Amino acid sequence: MATRAKIQLKPRLTPEEAAIPPSLPPTSETQPVNAKSSKRPDRAGKKIIAGHFPKATWVHFRNLCTKHEKTAQQLLEEALTDLFAKYG
């Protein structure tokens, strides 16, 4: 039976130790997650289209991405364009 490795926890920092000097510019680590500056400009005005599919569908889709050297975004855009053409 395999033995588990022990995790060593780092000691917590005091608020003074964790304080960021005001001379440093904010980084993604110091900004709140919902900060407006954290939004990617290439996603401005766009919405997510998503779905839940069986693992076999996901594997086949990822294989198509690799085989055709395209991103998931590119293949989904192609599929939606074909779907819109089919249904008008």
Protein Blocks (a to p, Z undefined) as FASTA:
>chain_A
ZZdddddddddddfklmpccfkbccdfklpcfklmklpcfklgoiacddddddfklmmmm
mmmmmmnopafklmmmmmmmmmmmmnZZ
